[in-house]
Amino acid sequence: MANERAVVAETNGHLRFFPYDEPYPNQREAMDRIANALARGQDVLFEGAPGTGKTLSALVPALEHARERDKTVVITTNVHQQMRQFVEDARAITRKEPIRAVVFRGKASMCHIDVGYQECQSLRDTTRAVVEKEEDKRQLEERQRALLGESRKGDSGAAEARSAVMDELGSIEEELETLREGNVCEHYYNNLVGDADDFFAWLFEDVRTPDDIYEYADERTLCGYELLKEGMEGVDLVVCNYHHLLDPMIREQFFRWLGRDPEDVITVFDEAHNVESAARDHATRTLTENTLESALDELEDADDSRAEPAENVVGAFYRALRETYANAFEYGERERVGENWHDVAVANSDRRDDLTLTFLEEYEGRGIETELELALQLGETLDEEYERAYKEGETPTRSECQTLQAAGFVSAWMKDGTKLGQHPMVSVRRDSGTDEIYGRAELYTCIPREVTRELFEEVYASVLMSATLRPFDVTEDVLGLESPATLAYGLEYPERNRRTYAVRAPPLFASERNDAETQSVVAGVLEDAIRFTPGNALVFFPSYAEAERYYERLGGSVGGRDGRDGRDGTLASAARGTELLLDEPGTRTEELRSRFVASDDAALFTSLWGTLAEGVSFDGDDARTVVVVGVPYPHLSKRMEAVQDAYDRAYADRARDAGWRYAVEIPTIRKTRQALGRVIRSPEDFGVRALVDKRYTRADMGKYGVRGTFPAEEREELIDIEPGKLKFAMLNFYADHDAYDGEPPRP
């Protein structure tokens, strides 16, 4: 106990980084506990209800620990809205306790001349070479002037030395002329020859966004991205996207720019329930048919003895890919292929996948392993030649070596395709220009801990925070964390300010969603929920298609995409001017959100798998009621089945039906809980949350019931209610809070 008190005393100084007068309920305790964990070098899993100040709870003790131990804090998210919130929090902190903070974004969004990664690398190298030669020239010119003065005074040795310097000057001028004929970047050139002190003074006066930096640099013809990289060394705080940490190659560079070894970095992951899927996406490797075709064209033009063996393996894989997806199509499936990637089944339970087997049949050569090695060697040679040609200005763009990409993928496919957690797949899509179908091979990563475990082991400590991290043991297993500290805080705001109802509507199984009676009951519940909400209502569905279905049923006009001119005789609330809004794939989220919150009587229909279900705040009057319709299980595709199978094998000793539980059920309920968290964002806020599906209730639904997957304190707040009674319950709740403007609606 004495040692614990000593640790607390040692970490109390973190409150100097807290930028506001008073912490939220539990926020002070959370900061103390995270500070203690960091003092022990321990990772933290931190669940806190939405709107309870998780970001500052993690950031404040992390900054204090970093300041005292000479470390850097990296806070990361994959939600754009949260990036903006991080900037606001960092600005608030630095007004109280100055910190050096940078907000980092990828090169593609900050490049002033819009070139790719390889082109940028080549431009940087050439531009730096020009500047270095110019500096050599300047020094030699100074030297020859000094020697000229000495020779005029009669120093014969100086005259001889000057002659040698002039010869070297002539050589450098020729080299400079050649380099300048090549490709250089004017923006980066100005970085190298100018004084960056003004930029860094400006950068650290406040917390600057990437857009701020781009504008500053563009006005001065500088490269803001490269300047920002130079300014990152030894900073207190970096805000960035997930891929800067989850991609091992990017992470290595990123830490080098920070001037930190991994053990000197504290990472804070926001919306950490998304790390699992993000890590899976980052680790997955793909190779398209188009790349294989380009590689074969490249090899045909290559004057090298290694071209023939390279063509043997690349050509065989190309033919095998085309034959595999052609043979895998079921009746009518080819005609249904659209512009989105469509998976075709190729995996086998008792042998290698169909693509590999077809590849082995197609291949004719001296040995796949030997010829793949030759293909890789040739690819590296060709890539070096493309680099030289671009640097010297022989080509206007930097070519990518297709042979190197193809051979590298095929090598990984053959070596890793049978490993646990690596699932070989084939997908197809239709080219919108030619209407032709083409395919891709994919090594789909099912088990993300293979990516994340290395990260969490190499950094000093990590804080993973979310409103939906529980059950903690599952998060530990899936991400490969070892004995983290765990913190969980529910919604501590007054319970009288919220009601959470589980509505006994028919269970919306996929097979039941088209049932007329089921749709009538659900539509009635939604009509009541919207009508008896004094203000805005958010309505979430398992898919965009279901959102559109009920948007139309309640009066929304799909032609106009809003319900202000709703159909006659539909939703009663339409008569009082309720605006119905429909979210769709590709909709600009911020514009839709702004339109929604600007209204004082609107209902927004969207998908639980869209961008509005998490990381987006609807405070106070922005939204009063949130309704979740159905249990939003993901589409059980071949890749989801692969994840389940991998989890079943990897975690068989941890849980019964681990695949279903880890890969489907828990992520689904996390989605539901995230959606519920869009309302009740402060102690003064009030609202209603409704779960519309019998599977959320206490009814005996056998293995289909999901109530037990919610944390215990959230289950205790769930009130079962019949569909026809919801309007009365909402009327009483909102009337008790004097929420209606004028007379309340009549049931």
C-alpha positions, 0 to 999 in steps of 0.5 A, a space after each residue: 500500500 505504501 508503494 502504491 501511495 508513492 506511485 500516486 504521489 509521483 504522478 499527481 503532477 499530470 493535472 498541470 496538463 488538464 486544460 479545464 476547471 473541473 474533470 468530469 465524474 470519474 475523469 480524475 480517477 481515470 487519470 490517476 490510474 492511467 498515470 500509475 500504469 504508465 509509471 509501471 510501463 504497463 499497457 492500458 485498456 480503457 473503456 469510458 461511456 461516450 462524452 465522458 472525457 476519455 481523450 484527456 483522461 489518457 492524454 494528460 497523464 501520458 504527457 506528464 509521464 513523457 515530459 518527466 521521462 523524455 518520451 513522445 506521446 503519439 495519439 491516433 485514430 481512424 475517425 476524421 472527426 476525432 482528429 479535429 477534436 484532438 487538435 482542439 484538446 491539444 490547443 487547450 492544453 498548450 494554452 495552460 502548459 505549453 507543449 510542442 505538438 504536430 498533426 501529421 498526415 500522409 504525403 499524398 494529401 500534402 503534396 503540392 505537385 501531386 506525385 506518387 511515393 516513389 516519384 517523390 523519393 526520386 525527386 528528393 534525392 535529385 533535388 538534394 544532389 543539386 543543392 549539394 553540388 551547388 554548395 560544392 561549387 560555391 565553396 570551390 569558387 571561394 577557394 579559387 578567389 582566395 588562391 587568385 589573390 595569393 597567386 597575384 602576390 607571387 605565390 606560384 604554388 597558389 597558381 598551380 592549386 587554383 588551376 586544379 580547383 578550376 578544373 574541378 569547378 568545370 567538372 562540377 558545373 557539367 554535373 550540375 547541368 546534367 542534374 538540372 536537366 533531370 527532375 527536381 522539386 522546386 518546393 523541396 529545393 526552397 526548403 534546402 536552400 532557405 532558412 526554416 527558422 520562421 516556419 518552425 517558430 510559426 509551427 510551434 506558436 500553436 497546434 497547426 493542422 495539415 491544412 494550415 501547413 499546406 497553405 503556409 508552404 504553398 504561399 511560399 513555394 515550400 514543401 510543408 510535408 518535408 518541413 513538418 518531418 524535420 520539425 517532429 524530432 523530440 516533440 511532446 505530442 503527435 496526432 496521426 492516423 492509424 496507418 502510421 503505427 499499424 504499418 511496420 514499414 511506415 512505423 519504422 520511418 515515423 519513429 525515425 522522424 520523431 528521433 525516438 526509439 520505439 521504447 521512447 514512444 507512448 501510443 494512445 489509440 482512440 476508438 480502439 475497438 477499430 484497431 482489429 479491423 484496421 490491422 487486418 486491412 493493413 496486413 492484407 496483400 493483393 495482386 491484380 490481374 492488371 499488374 500481372 499483365 503489365 509485368 508480362 509486358 515489362 518482361 517481354 521488353 527486358 533484354 536480360 537472361 532472367 526475363 524468361 524464368 521470370 515470365 515462366 512464374 508470372 505467366 503461369 500465375 496470371 493464367 491460373 488466376 484467370 482460369 480459377 475465377 472463370 471456373 469458380 463462377 456459379 450459374 449467373 454469377 458472372 453477370 452479377 459482377 459489378 464495379 465493386 470487388 466480388 469474392 469467389 470461393 477458392 479455398 479448400 478445407 483439405 488441400 491448397 486453394 484452387 488458385 495454387 493448384 491451378 498455378 502448379 498445373 500451369 507452371 512449366 520451368 526449372 523450379 518455382 522457388 529458383 525462378 521466383 528468386 531470379 524474377 525478384 532479382 530482375 525486378 530489383 534491377 529494373 526498378 533501379 533503372 527506372 529510378 535512374 531514368 527519372 532522376 536524370 530526366 529521361 522520363 517525366 514520371 517515375 515508373 513502378 516495376 510491375 515485375 518486382 510487385 508480381 514476383 514479391 506477391 507470388 513468393 509470399 503467396 506460396 510461402 505464407 498461404 498455408 499459415 494460420 490466419 492467412 486466407 488465400 482469396 480471389 476477387 473479381 470486378 467489372 471495369 467500368 470503361 471496357 465492361 470486362 471482368 478482371 481479377 485479383 489474388 489476395 492473402 487476407 489476414 484473419 488474425 490481427 494480433 500478428 500485426 499488433 503484438 509487435 507494435 505493443 511489445 516494442 513501444 514503451 506503453 500503449 493506452 487503448 480507449 473506446 466506449 466499447 472495448 469490453 469484454 477486455 479478455 477478448 480485446 487482449 486475445 485479439 490484439 496480443 496484449 500481455 496483462 494490461 491494466 483495465 479501466 471501465 467507467 459507465 455513464 455516470 450522468 444522472 440516470 433520471 436523464 435517460 431511458 433505454 428501451 428494448 422493444 419487443 418487435 419481431 426479430 429482424 432475421 434476414 429471412 424475416 425483413 421482407 415480411 409485411 407484418 414485421 415491416 408494419 410493426 417496425 414502421 409503427 415503432 419508428 413513427 412513434 419514436 420520431 413523433 414523440 421526440 421533442 427535436 431530432 432523432 437518429 435511426 440506425 439500421 443494419 444496412 443502407 438498404 434497410 434505412 432506405 426501406 423505412 425512410 420511404 415507408 415513413 414518407 421520405 421521397 427517394 427522388 428528392 432524398 429528403 422528406 420535407 415534401 413527404 407523401 400524403 397520408 404517411 407519417 403523422 409527424 410529417 404534418 408538423 414539419 419533421 424533416 426526414 433525411 437519408 444517409 447513403 453510401 458516398 454521402 458527404 457525412 459532415 454536410 449531412 450532419 450539419 443539415 441534421 443538427 441545424 434542424 430542430 425537428 428532423 429524423 436521420 436514417 442511416 446504417 450502423 456500418 456507416 460513419 455516423 454511428 461512431 466518433 461523431 458527437 450529437 450534443 444536447 439538442 443535436 439529437 434527443 432520441 437514438 433508435 437501433 433497428 435490428 441486430 446489425 450482424 455483418 454480411 457473413 461472407 467467405 472472408 468473415 467465415 475465414 476469420 471465424 475459422 481462424 479464431 476458432 483454431 487460434 482461441 479454441 482454448 479460450 472460449 467455446 464458439 470463439 470464432 462466432 463470439 470473437 469475430 461476429 457477435 462481440 463486434 456487432 454489439 460494439 456497433 450497437 453500443 457505439 450507436 446508442 452513445 450518440 446521445 447523452 453526452 454531458 451531465 445536463 443532457 437527456 434522451 431516449 435510446 431504443 433497441 427495436 428487436 426482440 433479441 435485445 429483450 429478456 425473451 427466451 431467444 436461445 442462441 439468438 439472444 444478444 442481451 447477455 453480450 452487453 456489459 452488466 450495468 448496461 443490461 440493468 438499464 434495459 427496459 423491455 417494452 411492447 411496441 405499442 407502449 413506447 410512445 407512452 413511455 417517451 411521452 412521460 419521460 420527455 414531459 417530465 423533462 419539460 422538453 416539449 415546446 408547447 403542447 406535447 403530441 397526443 398518443 
